[in-house]
Structure formats: C-alpha cells, structure tokens
Amino acid sequence: MYNFEFYNPVRIVFGKGTIKELSRLIDRSLKVMIAYGGGSIKNNGVHEQVMKALEGYDIVEFSGIEANPQYSTCMKAVDVIKREKVDFVLSVGGGSVLDAVKFISAAVNFDGEPWNILTSGAKIQSAMPFGCVLTLPATGSEMNMNAVISRDETGEKLAFGNPNVYPKFSILDPETTFSLPVRQISNGVVDAFAHTMEQYMTYDVNAPIQDRYAEALLMTLIEEGPKALENPKDYDVRANIMWAATMALNHLNSVGVPQDWATHMIGHELTALYGIDHARTLAIVMPAVWKHQRKEKGAKLARYARRVWGVDTHDDEKAIDLAIEKTIAFFKQMQVPVSLKDVDLTPADCSKAVKQLENRKVKLGEHGKITFKEVEQILEIAA
C-alpha cells in the first residue's frame, strides 16, 4: 500500500425527511442562493420542502443549471451572487448542479479568469460556503472536492479539485429519488459503478481493505441497480444506491492505491463533443479499455471475476473473459449502450475527441502509457 493522507470534512445527513434539517445547518443570518436545474424539484415536492425549511430566510433563486453544467451559466450565477450580496449557496439537485455550485463558489472571489481554474489548475485560495440537497445519486460530488464543467463554444469538458470546495453538508433523502426517470436511474448506477472501478481496476499493491471495500460497492450496485428499475419507489433499494454512489467517490477507496481515470477522460470528450450522457460514455468505453489493457489489468480482472461475479475457474484467461462479458451484460441490464454503434457513432466520427486528447498531451492509465494513439485503438475496440 502506498503512503497517503486522507481528509474529508463533509457532514452527511442521511434519511427520510432530512430536508427539514436545513434550518439547523444554515445560519439564519445568511443570505442564501438556492441553485437548481430545469425545475424538476418543483414537480417532485423537493422545492416546497426546501422553502418550508428555510422559511424566514433571505433567499435568492438561480435556476437553469444544465446536465453538463456550462461555464457561461456558472458565470451568470457568479454575477447574481455579487449583485445580490449572497452569503451561502445551496445546491438542490444532482451532481451536475453541485459541480456547478462548486465552480461558482470558487469563481466568486477568484483573482483572474475563472476558466483558468479548469485549464491550468490555477490555485483557489478560498471559496464561498455551500451545502447540498441531493436528488440524484451518481457523481459522488456531495462528499468530495471535485467538479466537472463544460464549455460548448470550445467543445471542452474539464475537471478540477480543491479542498476549498468540499460541501459544508450534504442532505441525502432517498425519497427525493423516487420520481427519477428510468434513464437517470440507469445513468446514476453506472456512473457510481465506473467511479468505483477507476479506483479498483488497476494492479495489486497489497491493499486488501480498499479492494474489499470497492468489491462491496460493486456487488451492491449490481444487486440493487436492476431492482431500482423494476421498483423505483422501493426505499431500501434507493437508500442503498444513494449511499453506494456517495461512498464510490469520497476517495476512501482510492487512498494508498493506484488509479486509472482513462475511461472518464475519454468519456468526457464524447460527452463534450457529441452530447452523450456521461454515464453512457463510460459504459461504452470501459470494457474497451479493459480489453486493450488486458495484460496490465489481468490480475485485477481475474480477481474481480471471482470475488464480485463468483466465477469459479482456475484459468485466469477465462476469468478475464467472463469479467468483461458479465460487466457488459450488467450494463445492458441497466439499459445503457455498450458500443459506439449503439449511439450511432463510428471510431472515425470520434477523431475530434482523439485530437483534443492529443492536443492536451494526455497520458492516461495507471501507468501513464495510454496516449492518443492508444485512445484511437480503444475506440476501435468500442465500435
């Protein structure tokens, strides 16, 4: 196991009826901006619960944050915060809204062009305080310091992370997820699954606690994901998925072990350029990465096959084949595409995505050996 330092200050308030705790978590003297997306929180009753909990507070609302939050939208929110002299931001929605709020909170007092936070890793000295009411479990953003922001005019989707943008608290009420459409349920489960895998499917460094922790998350998502599609209002199922998605990316299972975010980096390009749902790009790309990196990931793939899927064979090559096959079958069960063909793309169509990775001189994978040339090969496999 590698040396590591772990820090996570986020207060989690989990369970039924917990939105009412907002009045305990936010000081009444603060002016609050409630940030949300397209308005679904007004249809499912979440907005009403939030407003009731914050009755008597000085409130400003900001809506219209996209599923892939746009830089231009975030900067509009920054303008509102400065004009209205807001003290605290409350994200109400899924990970996309929260990612936007993280960037907004960092951009408010940033000295310089805020886009540099994403393009050049400009240092964030401070951020506005913010909290979260989560309505879509997927990204794990509610318990980490990471965010992803898009910019359509440049075709970019870029990530940043900074300890200043941990939420002060996150309220997780599984009942807020009951009204999610099937597509978002599927995407959320697959996203959490991929987050776990990017921290697990590398090579062994004798870190059994991290491995077993990741395997428990994977098994839970495999068991509970299909149940959520069958019965979206099963509280216990939704609670297990919500907590699994949070724990998948609070960095507890990434400490002391190598990571590989190649699938995410390739997937971000496909989302930015072609508008494919983030989770769906992951389901398309991940099995292709494993096939391409079969030798490098072979031992972990075989372990995954045996521990998570119960594959009973002493033949590592057969176990690896079954690990990939069973993962693809799970993605299909979750009703997401598993190839470029499924989203009407070819490897040739993805040349711009490869070019963007080439321009950034990226070296992906746990060994830093996946360049744009290997990405081309991976996309051929994903066809």
TAJOKA-V30240 format. One record per residue. N is the residue number from 1. RES is the residue in one letter. SS is DSSP state (a for helix, b for strand, c for the rest). OMEGA is omega in radians with two decimals (none if undefined). Layout:
N/RES/SS/OMEGA  N/RES/SS/OMEGA
This chain:
1/M/c/3.11  2/Y/c/2.97  3/N/c/3.08  4/F/c/2.98  5/E/c/-3.12  6/F/c/3.12  7/Y/c/3.07  8/N/c/-3.02  9/P/c/-2.98  10/V/c/3.03  11/R/b/3.11  12/I/b/3.07  13/V/b/-2.93  14/F/b/2.96  15/G/c/-3.10  16/K/c/2.99  17/G/c/-3.04  18/T/a/3.12  19/I/a/3.13  20/K/a/-3.14  21/E/a/3.14  22/L/a/-3.11  23/S/a/3.07  24/R/a/-3.00  25/L/a/-3.12  26/I/c/3.13  27/D/c/-3.07  28/R/c/-3.11  29/S/c/-3.06  30/L/c/3.00  31/K/b/-2.96  32/V/b/2.96  33/M/b/3.07  34/I/b/-3.11  35/A/b/3.13  36/Y/c/-3.01  37/G/c/-3.01  38/G/c/3.08  39/G/c/-3.14  40/S/a/-3.14  41/I/a/3.08  42/K/a/3.12  43/N/a/-3.07  44/N/c/3.06  45/G/c/-3.10  46/V/a/3.13  47/H/a/3.13  48/E/a/3.12  49/Q/a/-3.14  50/V/a/-3.10  51/M/a/3.11  52/K/a/-3.14  53/A/a/-3.09  54/L/c/3.12  55/E/c/-3.12  56/G/c/3.09  57/Y/c/3.02  58/D/b/-2.95  59/I/b/2.98  60/V/b/3.12  61/E/b/3.07  62/F/b/-3.09  63/S/c/3.04  64/G/c/3.10  65/I/c/-2.99  66/E/c/3.08  67/A/c/2.94  68/N/c/-2.95  69/P/c/-3.05  70/Q/b/3.11  71/Y/a/-3.10  72/S/a/3.11  73/T/a/3.11  74/C/a/-3.12  75/M/a/3.03  76/K/a/3.11  77/A/a/3.08  78/V/a/3.12  79/D/a/3.13  80/V/a/-3.13  81/I/a/-3.13  82/K/a/-3.11  83/R/a/-3.06  84/E/a/-3.14  85/K/c/3.13  86/V/c/-3.13  87/D/c/-3.01  88/F/b/3.12  89/V/b/3.08  90/L/b/3.06  91/S/b/3.10  92/V/b/-3.09  93/G/b/-3.13  94/G/b/-3.09  95/G/a/3.14  96/S/a/3.10  97/V/a/-3.13  98/L/a/3.06  99/D/a/3.11  100/A/a/-3.12  101/V/a/3.09  102/K/a/3.14  103/F/a/3.12  104/I/a/-3.10  105/S/a/3.11  106/A/a/-3.05  107/A/a/-3.03  108/V/c/-3.09  109/N/c/-3.08  110/F/c/-3.12  111/D/c/-3.11  112/G/c/3.14  113/E/c/-3.07  114/P/c/3.13  115/W/c/3.12  116/N/a/3.05  117/I/a/-3.08  118/L/a/-3.03  119/T/a/-3.06  120/S/c/3.11  121/G/c/-3.14  122/A/c/-3.02  123/K/c/3.09  124/I/c/-3.09  125/Q/c/-3.12  126/S/c/3.11  127/A/c/3.05  128/M/c/3.06  129/P/c/3.13  130/F/b/3.08  131/G/b/-2.98  132/C/b/2.84  133/V/b/-3.03  134/L/b/3.12  135/T/b/-3.14  136/L/b/3.12  137/P/c/-3.12  138/A/c/-2.89  139/T/c/-3.05  140/G/c/-3.08  141/S/a/-3.11  142/E/a/-3.13  143/M/a/3.07  144/N/c/-3.06  145/M/c/-3.05  146/N/b/3.07  147/A/b/3.11  148/V/b/-3.10  149/I/b/-3.14  150/S/b/3.05  151/R/b/-3.01  152/D/c/-3.06  153/E/c/3.10  154/T/c/-3.14  155/G/c/-3.08  156/E/b/3.00  157/K/b/-2.95  158/L/b/-3.08  159/A/b/2.98  160/F/b/3.07  161/G/b/-3.13  162/N/c/-3.11  163/P/a/3.12  164/N/a/-3.08  165/V/a/2.87  166/Y/c/3.03  167/P/c/3.05  168/K/c/3.08  169/F/b/3.00  170/S/b/3.08  171/I/b/-3.11  172/L/b/3.07  173/D/c/-3.10  174/P/a/-3.13  175/E/a/3.11  176/T/a/-3.11  177/T/a/-3.05  178/F/c/-3.03  179/S/c/-3.12  180/L/c/3.05  181/P/c/-3.09  182/V/a/-3.10  183/R/a/-3.12  184/Q/a/3.04  185/I/a/-3.14  186/S/a/-3.12  187/N/a/-3.11  188/G/a/3.14  189/V/a/-3.13  190/V/a/3.12  191/D/a/3.13  192/A/a/3.10  193/F/a/-3.12  194/A/a/3.09  195/H/a/3.13  196/T/a/-3.09  197/M/a/-3.09  198/E/a/3.12  199/Q/c/-3.04  200/Y/c/-2.98  201/M/c/-3.14  202/T/c/3.08  203/Y/c/-3.01  204/D/c/3.02  205/V/c/3.14  206/N/c/3.09  207/A/c/-3.02  208/P/a/-3.14  209/I/a/3.12  210/Q/a/-3.14  211/D/a/-3.11  212/R/a/3.10  213/Y/a/3.11  214/A/a/-3.12  215/E/a/3.08  216/A/a/3.10  217/L/a/-3.13  218/L/a/-3.14  219/M/a/3.12  220/T/a/-3.14  221/L/a/3.11  222/I/a/-3.13  223/E/a/-2.99  224/E/a/-3.10  225/G/a/3.13  226/P/a/3.11  227/K/a/3.14  228/A/a/3.09  229/L/a/-3.11  230/E/a/-3.09  231/N/c/-3.04  232/P/c/-3.08  233/K/c/3.03  234/D/c/-3.02  235/Y/a/-3.07  236/D/a/3.11  237/V/a/-3.10  238/R/a/3.11  239/A/a/-3.14  240/N/a/3.13  241/I/a/-3.12  242/M/a/-3.11  243/W/a/3.10  244/A/a/-3.14  245/A/a/3.09  246/T/a/-3.09  247/M/a/-3.13  248/A/a/-3.09  249/L/c/2.94  250/N/c/3.02  251/H/c/3.09  252/L/c/-3.11  253/N/c/3.08  254/S/c/-3.11  255/V/c/3.04  256/G/c/-3.12  257/V/c/3.06  258/P/c/3.12  259/Q/c/3.10  260/D/c/-3.12  261/W/c/-3.14  262/A/a/-3.14  263/T/a/-3.14  264/H/a/-3.09  265/M/a/3.08  266/I/a/-3.14  267/G/a/3.11  268/H/a/3.13  269/E/a/-3.14  270/L/a/3.09  271/T/a/-3.09  272/A/a/-3.04  273/L/a/-3.00  274/Y/a/3.03  275/G/c/3.12  276/I/c/3.11  277/D/c/-3.08  278/H/a/-3.08  279/A/a/-3.12  280/R/a/3.05  281/T/a/-3.13  282/L/a/3.13  283/A/a/3.11  284/I/a/-2.98  285/V/a/-2.99  286/M/a/3.12  287/P/a/3.12  288/A/a/3.07  289/V/a/-3.13  290/W/a/3.13  291/K/a/-3.13  292/H/a/-3.09  293/Q/c/-3.05  294/R/a/-3.11  295/K/a/-3.09  296/E/a/-3.07  297/K/a/-2.99  298/G/a/-3.09  299/A/a/-3.14  300/K/a/3.11  301/L/a/3.13  302/A/a/3.11  303/R/a/3.09  304/Y/a/3.14  305/A/a/-3.05  306/R/a/-3.04  307/R/a/-3.06  308/V/c/-3.08  309/W/c/3.12  310/G/c/3.14  311/V/c/-3.07  312/D/c/3.08  313/T/c/3.07  314/H/c/-3.12  315/D/c/-3.10  316/D/a/-3.12  317/E/a/3.10  318/K/a/3.12  319/A/a/3.12  320/I/a/3.11  321/D/a/-3.10  322/L/a/3.09  323/A/a/-3.13  324/I/a/-3.12  325/E/a/-3.08  326/K/a/3.08  327/T/a/3.10  328/I/a/3.13  329/A/a/3.09  330/F/a/3.10  331/F/a/3.11  332/K/a/3.10  333/Q/a/3.10  334/M/c/3.00  335/Q/c/3.06  336/V/c/3.13  337/P/c/-3.12  338/V/c/3.10  339/S/c/3.06  340/L/c/3.13  341/K/a/-3.12  342/D/a/3.11  343/V/a/3.05  344/D/c/3.05  345/L/c/3.01  346/T/c/3.06  347/P/c/3.12  348/A/a/3.12  349/D/a/-3.05  350/C/a/-3.07  351/S/a/3.14  352/K/a/3.10  353/A/a/3.11  354/V/a/-3.12  355/K/a/-3.13  356/Q/a/3.09  357/L/a/3.08  358/E/a/-3.12  359/N/a/3.13  360/R/c/3.12  361/K/c/-3.10  362/V/c/2.99  363/K/c/-2.99  364/L/b/3.10  365/G/c/-3.11  366/E/c/3.09  367/H/c/-3.13  368/G/c/-3.06  369/K/c/3.12  370/I/b/3.09  371/T/c/-3.12  372/F/a/3.13  373/K/a/3.09  374/E/a/3.08  375/V/a/3.07  376/E/a/-3.13  377/Q/a/3.11  378/I/a/3.14  379/L/a/3.02  380/E/a/3.12  381/I/a/-3.12  382/A/c/-3.08  383/A/c/none
